[in-house]
């Protein structure tokens, strides 16, 4: 883990290696998750920019970056409840 302060109020980046895991891009980086304070607004902005939302629910949405890596947006309220 790399972070500044508590996860509920700061920035955290988790880098992990999952032994034996195979991803669509080999055995390296698989995805990035970003916590957002307003998931519906973030999804709306992305759609207005022409981004395709790969999957969406009430608490998370996924898109693909230009290189085909998954970026998942997670609603902050859901994330904070899960981390409590």
C-alpha positions, 0 to 999 in steps of 0.5 A: 500500500502507498497512501497519505493518511487514512483511506477514507480521507486521503489518496491511496494506491495499492500495488499488488502482485497476484502470483499465478494470475493471468490478465488479458495483458499478461502478468502485469498491471490489470486495472485501476480503481478510483473512488469518486464522490458522485458516481452518477455525475462521473458516469454522465461526464464520461458518456458526454465525452464519448466514453463507453461504460463497460459495466455499471451498477449503483456503486461502481462503473468500469471503462477501458482506457486507450490501452485496453486496461480497465478503470473502475469508478467506485462511489465514495459512500459505498467504498467508505461503508465497505472500509468501515 
